[in-house]
Amino acid sequence: MKFKYLSFVSLALLASCDDFTKPHEAAFTANGTGYTCGEDDVSASYYNTTENHLQVVAYANGSEKHSLAIVVDLDRVKEVVALDSAQEGCYFLWANSSIYYTVVSGQWEITEYEEGNPASRHTEGNFEFIAVNPYDSADTVRVTNGSFYVNNY
């Protein structure tokens, strides 16, 4: 009987840890081309050392990586939040380029957020934005269908 009880408790604990062990992931479409970013290509860290702003960075496309960053406010869960040109920490970078495209409009939403110690907290959300080359305003990138899941930050 004791073994059955311990087995049940162990299984219950493992089932409750699913969110903690889920790997980082992100996906987005840039100018009509879809990209998927796996566990090793997504990171999250507090932006400007404040614990309510989280910067999620996603790298895509193998060795010629495109990257983007989005900053979300952890105090604004389940709100659609507009992005504008004043938003710091958000950008798009084409592969093999040194030009950081600046976000001029868009939005993000945190769809799920769990506080806790680093091993249990996680954030999930979606985003879309338009970013412009600061040296050529006709050169734009439209990022759509963006999503992310990060934990243990």
C-alpha positions in Angstrom: 0.0 0.0 0.0 2.8 2.4 0.9 4.5 1.8 -2.5 1.2 2.5 -4.3 0.8 5.7 -2.4 4.4 6.8 -3.2 4.0 5.9 -6.8 0.8 8.0 -7.1 2.4 11.0 -5.4 5.5 10.7 -7.7 3.3 10.6 -10.8 1.2 13.6 -9.6 4.4 15.6 -9.0 5.7 14.7 -12.5 2.4 15.7 -14.1 2.5 19.0 -12.3 6.0 19.7 -13.6 5.1 19.7 -17.3 5.2 23.5 -17.6 8.6 23.6 -15.9 10.2 21.2 -18.3 8.7 22.5 -21.5 11.6 24.0 -23.5 11.8 27.6 -24.7 10.2 28.0 -28.2 9.2 30.8 -30.5 7.8 31.2 -34.0 7.2 34.1 -36.3 6.6 35.1 -40.0 8.8 37.8 -41.5 7.7 39.2 -44.8 5.8 36.1 -45.6 8.4 33.5 -44.6 7.8 31.4 -41.4 10.5 30.6 -38.9 10.5 28.3 -35.9 13.0 28.8 -33.0 13.8 25.9 -30.8 15.0 25.7 -27.2 18.6 26.7 -28.0 17.5 29.7 -30.1 15.2 31.5 -27.6 16.2 33.4 -24.5 14.6 35.6 -21.9 16.0 38.0 -19.4 14.8 41.0 -17.4 15.1 44.2 -19.4 17.0 47.1 -17.8 17.2 45.0 -14.6 13.6 45.5 -13.7 11.7 42.4 -12.9 8.5 43.5 -14.5 9.9 43.9 -18.1 11.0 40.8 -19.8 13.0 40.8 -23.1 12.4 37.7 -25.2 15.0 37.1 -28.0 14.5 34.6 -30.8 17.1 33.5 -33.4 15.9 31.6 -36.5 17.1 30.2 -39.8 20.0 27.9 -38.9 23.5 29.3 -39.1 22.3 32.4 -41.0 20.2 33.5 -38.1 17.6 36.2 -38.2 16.8 37.6 -34.8 14.2 39.6 -33.1 13.5 40.9 -29.6 10.3 41.9 -28.0 9.9 43.5 -24.5 6.8 42.6 -22.5 5.5 44.0 -19.3 4.8 41.2 -16.8 2.2 43.4 -15.0 0.0 43.4 -18.2 -1.2 39.8 -18.6 -4.0 39.1 -21.0 -4.0 42.7 -22.3 -3.3 43.6 -25.9 -0.5 46.2 -25.7 0.4 48.5 -28.5 4.0 49.0 -29.7 5.2 52.2 -31.1 8.5 53.8 -32.2 9.3 54.8 -28.6 9.4 51.1 -27.4 12.9 50.3 -26.3 14.4 46.8 -26.6 12.4 45.7 -29.5 14.1 45.0 -32.9 14.5 42.8 -35.9 17.8 41.9 -37.4 18.3 40.2 -40.8 20.9 37.5 -41.1 24.4 38.8 -41.8 23.3 42.4 -41.3 24.3 45.0 -38.7 21.2 47.0 -39.2 18.7 46.8 -36.3 15.3 47.4 -37.7 13.3 49.6 -35.3 9.8 48.7 -34.4 7.4 51.5 -35.4 4.0 49.8 -34.7 2.6 46.5 -33.6 1.3 44.8 -30.5 2.0 42.0 -28.0 0.0 40.0 -25.5 1.0 37.8 -22.6 -1.5 34.9 -22.8 -0.1 33.0 -19.8 2.1 34.0 -16.9 3.1 32.1 -13.8 5.2 33.6 -11.1 7.5 31.6 -8.8 11.1 30.7 -8.4 13.2 30.5 -11.6 12.5 26.9 -12.1 8.7 27.3 -12.1 8.0 30.7 -13.6 7.0 30.9 -17.2 5.6 33.4 -19.7 3.8 32.7 -23.0 2.5 35.2 -25.5 2.1 36.4 -29.0 3.2 39.5 -31.0 3.3 41.2 -34.4 5.0 44.3 -35.5 6.3 46.4 -38.4 10.0 47.4 -38.2 11.8 49.9 -40.3 15.5 50.2 -41.4 16.6 53.5 -39.7 18.7 54.4 -42.7 16.0 53.6 -45.4 12.4 54.1 -44.4 11.2 52.3 -47.5 13.0 49.1 -46.2 10.5 47.5 -43.8 9.9 44.1 -42.2 6.4 42.9 -41.3 6.5 40.3 -38.5 3.2 38.4 -38.0 2.1 35.2 -36.3 4.7 35.7 -33.5 4.5 33.5 -30.5 6.9 32.5 -27.6 7.1 30.4 -24.5 9.9 31.0 -22.0 10.6 29.7 -18.5 13.4 29.5 -15.9 14.5 33.1 -16.3 
